[in-house]
Amino acid sequence: MGEAADRLTGLASSDYRFNIPYQELRALQVEALNERFQENKGTIKLLAHRAREAGLSELNSVEDAVQLLFPHTAYKSYPENWLLEERWDKLTKWLSTISAHPIRPIDMEDISDVDDWIDRLQAVGHFISCSSGTTGKSAMLIASQKDMDWSKADTVNVFSWGSGVQPRRDRKIMGLAPVAKVPKNEIIGEAQRQAFGDPTKEAFQYPVPAITVGSLTRMVVLRKAIADGTARPGDIAEFDETSRQRQEAMDRAVDIAADAMIEHRHDKLYIAGMWNALYQVARAVRERGYSAKDFDPDNCIYIGGGLKRAQLPEDYQQFVHETFNIPEGRHFQNYSMQELNSGMPKCREGNRYHVPPWIVPMILNKDGDALLPHDYDGEVEGRAAFFDLSLDGRWGGVITGDRISLDYGPCSCGSAGPSIRDNIARYADLEGDDKIGCAGTVDAYVRGVA
């Protein structure tokens, strides 16, 4: 990756990686940003386009790097009809505009659906992880084997740091939420099971049908057809039946998961899930007459994602903790996103998410086209952008849809590096719409090339 980038990513397992003041990191991060730019400007077509537009041949500051960030919408810039019409050749060509490595040829014959297409790409070393796409197109993010290996190690490191749990393979793994079946999610789950799961105890998987990109895409297509009045009676009937089956599966899953939690209540548990499913299972456990007094006192919990607009009581977190006997400090939350390769774990004392040295945080204005003026001392709030220096399969810089408060001062947990307060909000939720200034030109370029 380059000497500076290697030095920063080499801190991945260091005990003091979150304790380095930003002033000591900034010059090295700028050097690493330029290294990554020099490596990728000749291979990632969209990056080369952005560099030409900005007139940049090298990066000498974080301000320079801002001009080369990709909006998160860039990974949804493929024409939707290519997916609906199963134009796998076109979609593969689109991927080549954002990939850091040439797309190796795949057999296009008899591809059954988008899941089959993703599997064939994975077979030749291109891993496509997609967002849920529940409200629109899925973002498709290409990654390399090196990225998969990084995610596997990083997820164990951040969980240990954030929860205090050591990878001793002594816990019963209880997965209490449906998880999208994409390579990154699968590799993270595998890594957690291998590091923390007791090999003599089979991991519990939430009993719902696999959530694949294909199944999500089909539901999005049906939902849009119904909304715009083009759905046929058979389409509406299919949508209603699929929705009914999924809801019934989710309802059954809560009861099955609650019974499994009670059955294994004397085991030391590693509980993983999202708040809504965790709360529903906890409530079902309480209804059966069980609570904290019945569970092992050293359980731990891994929270993936936020509420996803679920409506829960104000004390939902306390309710889950008290149901499953989660002790102080054994609760883990992580701030990340599919566009990044690394996690930012929440500390156990300061209530902040800590930014590792190989992620360069940037706070932009609402339009996402300029850094907010600040002196890298104290707190600044605005649109979050990041450059993940660990990424190998695609460009590491992304403009997010999140509003965050980044603090360059020390945290009460003792860590001196930059951290993010637990008040993260999405601009789309705050204002009902979210437009990033460069998104239109990026989309137009990618569509033109592909």
N, C-alpha and C positions, 0 to 999 in steps of 0.2 A: 504493500500500500504506500510505502514511503516512510522515511525515518520518523517524521513527526507523528504521522497517523499510527504507526506501529507502537510508538512510545505511549500514546494515549490509550489505544485499545489494549495494550499490554497490561494496563492497570485493572483489567476486568475482575481479577480475583484478589486484588489488593485490599487489605483491611482498611486502608486510609483513602480509598478512591473517592469517597464523598467528603473528605476532610481537607481538600485542597482549595484555598481561596482562589476566586476567579482571576484575580490580578496575576496570579502565578501561572494561569492556564492560557490566558488570552493570546499571547504572542505565539505559543506553540499551536494553538487551535487554528490561528490564521495561516500558519505555515502548512498545517495538515489540510486545511481547506484547499489551498492552492495545489498541493500534491494530488488530491483527489480530482480536482479540476483538470490538471494536466493529463491524468490517466484516462479520464472519461470523455474529454471534449471531442476526441476523434472517434469515439465508438457510440455514444448516445446521441442520436440524431436530434432529439428535442433540445438537449443541452447545447449542442453546437448552434442551433437556431437561436436560442436565448442569448448565447455569447455574442453572436454576430449582431443581434439587435442592440445589445448593450455596449458593443465595441470593446469587449474585454478579451484579452489574451492571457491574463494572469490575475490572480486574486491577491490583493495587498491589504485587505481589510474586511471586516465583517460586513461593512456597507456594500462592498463589491459583491460579496456572496449573496446578499439579498436580491440582487438583480437576476440571479440565476436560480432562484428557488422555483420549484414547481408548485402550483396550487394543487391541493388534494384532489380537485376535480379532474386533473389531467389524467388520472387513472380510470376515469369514466368517459373519456373523450371519444371512444369508438362509437360510430353510428349504431344506434340501437337495432336498426333493421338487420345489420349483419348478424347479430345474435339470434334474432327472431327467425331469420331466413337461413340460419345455419351456414353462413359464409365463413367456414373455418380458415380458408386461405386468406381472406381479407383480415380476419381477426388476428391471424398469425403475423401478417405483415404489419398490422397496427402495433402489436407487441414489440416489433423490431425498432420502433421509434423511441421506446422508453427503456430498452434493454441495454445493459452494459456489455453484453456478450452476444455474438452472432447467434441467431436462432437456428439451431440445428434442424435439418429437415425431418418432418414426421410424415407418416403415412396418412394421407387425407381420405383414403377410401373407407367407406362404410362407417364413418364416425356417427355414433347413434345420437349423441346429445352433447351439451357443453361439458358435462362431467367426463365423458369419454375423451373429448378433446384435451381437457386438463390432464387426464391420466396419461395420454400419449406424449404430451409435452414433458411431464414429469419423468417419463421413462428415458428421455434423452437429456435430463439434467436441468430442465427449466421448471421451476416450482411456482405455480400460480395460486396465490392466496387471495381470496375475494372477501369483500365486505358483505354484510348480510343482504343488502339490497332490498330490504323490506318495504322501503318507501320509493324505490326507483331502481335505476341501474346499479349493478354491483361494480364496485371499483375492483380492477384486476391488477394485482401487483406481482411483477415477476421477480423471482429470487433465484440464487444459485445454491449449489450444494454447500458452499462456504457459508452462506447466510443461514442455511438450516443448521449447520454445525454450531454457528455462533448462538442462535436462538436457544439451542439445546443446553448450552453451557450457561448462557446469561440468565435464563429463567430460574435455574437452580441457585445461582449466586444471589440474585435479587431477593428471592424468597427467603433464603437463609438470613440475609442481612436485615430484611424488613420484619421477619417474624421471630428471629432468634432460634429457629428450629434447625438443627444440624442434620445433614443427609445420612442418617443412620439406618435407613430401611427398616423402620420399626413401627410403621403405622398402617392401619387399614385405610385405604383410599376410598372416599365416598364422594362420587361425583353427583351433585344435586342440581344440575342444570343441563339443558340441551346445549350442545356445542356444534357450531358449523363445521362440517367435514371438509376442511381445507388443510394443505400441507403444514402451514405454520402452527395451527391449533393442534394438529396431530403430533407434531414433533415436540411441542411444549408439554402436552399431556404425557407422552412417552417419557420425557426427561424427568418430570415430576414423579411419575410412578417408579422409575428406576432409582431415583435418589432417595425418596422418602417412603415408598411403599414397602410393606413387609412382603417378601416374595412368596411366603407361605399362605398369604391371604389374598384371594382374588379381589381385584378392584371392583367396586360397585359403579356401574354406569347408569345414568338416568335412563329409564326404560321408555324412550320415545324413538320413533323412526329417525334415521340419520338425516340431518339437515344438509343437503347438498346444494351446490350452486344451481344445478338443474331444477331441483324442486322449488327453490326460491324464485328462480326466473319464471317458471311456469305460473306461479301465483301472482307475480307482478304483472305479467302479460294479461292474465284474466282480469285482475283488478282494474287495469287501465282500460281494457275493452268495455268493461261494465260502466266505468266512469264516463267514457266518451260516447256511449250508446251504440257501439259496434258489436257488442257481444251477442252471439246467437243464443237461443234458449238452451241449447246443449252446453254452451260455455258457462252460462249462469248456473245450470244444474251441477256441472263439474266443480265450479268454484264453491258452491254451497256444500256439496258433499265432502270435498277435500277439507274445507274449514271445519265441518262437523267432526270428521274423523280425527283431525289434529287436536281439536279441543277435547274430545273424548280421551285421546291418548295422553294429553297433558293432565287431565283430571285423574286418570288411572295412575299416572306416574307419581303424583303427589302421595297417594295412598301407599303405593308400593315402596316408595323411598322412605316414607315415615315408618313403615313396618321394618324396613331394613336397618334404619337408624336405631330403632328400639332393639332389634335382634343383636346388633353389634355394640350396644351402649357401653359394654365393659371393656371394649378394645380401645387402645389409644388411636384416635381418629385424625385423619387429615381430610377435612371437609372442603370441597371446592364447589363454587357455584356463583350465580348472580343473585342480587338481593331479592328479587321478586320470588324466584323459585325457592330460595332458602327460607324466606318468610312463610311461604305456603306450607312447606314441609314442616317447619317448626310449629306452626299452628296445629297441623294435624297430629304431631307428636304430643303437644299439650292436651289436645282433645282426648287422647288415649290415656292421659293421666301421668305422663312422664315429663321430667324437667331436669335442670342442671344436677340435682342431687343424684340422679340415676346414671350420669355419664362420667367417663374418665376425667380427672382434673387437669390433664395435660393435653387436651385436644387443641388443634389449631385449625384456622380457617383461611382459605384463599378466595378473595372476592375478585371476580372477573367482570369488569365493566360497571357501569352505573345503573341507575334505576330503569333506563330505557323507557321513560315516561310512565312507568307503573305507578299507581296511586297506592301508597302504603301509609300506615299510621306513623306519626312522628317518632315513635319510639321503636321503629322496626329493627334497628341495629341492636339495641339493647335486648329486645325480645329474642332475637336469634342467638345472641351471645349467652343469654341466661338459660335458654332452652338446652343448648348443646354444651354448656359448661366451658366456654372459651375463656381462658384466663387472660388477665391483662398482659399485653405484649405478644400474644399468640395470634393476633388478627393481622392479616396481610392484605394490603391493597397496593395496586400498581397503576401508575399513569403511563399509558402508552397508546399505540394505535397501530393498525395494520400497516400504515405507511412507514413506520419506523421498525428497526430491527431489535431495539433494545428497550428495556424497561426502566422506569423511574420509580423506585420503591418508596412507600410511605414510611417515615420513621415512627418509632413507637412512643416518642415523647413530644416532638414538636408539631405534630399534625401537618407535616409538609411532605411533598414528594421531592426526592433528591435527584438532581441531574448529574449523571456520571460524566467524567472528564471527556469522553469521546463523543458526547452529544453537545453540540453548540446551540444554546438557546438564543432566540432572537425575539424581541417584542416589537411588533409592527403596528402601524396605524390600522384603523378599521378596514381600509381598502386593501391592505396587505402589500403596499408597494414601497414602503420606506420604514426604516427603523424609527421608533420614537426616541427623541433626544433624552439621554440620561447619562450619568457618569459612572455606571457600573458599580454603584454603591447605594445600598438601600433597595427599595422596592419600586417596581414599575409595572403597570397594568396595561394590557392591550392584546392584540391578536398574536397568538402563539405561532412561531415558526421554529423549525429545528433542522439541524444538519446532523445526521447520524453517520459518523465516520466509519462505523463498522460495516456499512452496507457495501456489498460487492456486486450484486446482480442488477442494480439500478442506481440512479442518482440519489444521494442521501439527503438532499434538501427539500423540505416540504413546508408549504404554508397551510396551516390547519384552519378549521372552522371554530376553534376554541378561543375564548377570552380567558386569560390567566393572569395571575399576579406573581411575578418572578422576583424573588428576594435574593440580592447578592450578599446580604449580611449573614452572619452565623446563625444557625438554628439553635433552639434551646436544647436539642438533643445532643449538642456538642459538635456537630459537623459544620465545617467552615465553608463548604462549597455552595454554589447556588441551589436554590430550592423553590418549589412552587406551592403556594398556599392551597388549602383544600376548599377553594371557592370557584372551581373551574365551571364555566358555563359555555354553552354553545350559542353563537350569534343567531343561528336559525331559531333557537328557542326564545332568545331574548327579544328578537325583533321580527320574527316570522319570515325572514328572508335573509340570505347571506350571499353577497356578491364580492368576489375577490377581483381586484382590478385587472390582473393579467390573465384571468381565466379564459376570456373570449379569444384573445390572440393565440394562446396556447392550444385551445381546442381547434381553432381554424387551421393552425399549422399541422397538427397531428392528423386531422382528417384529410388535409391536402396531400400529405406524404403517403398516408396509408391507402 
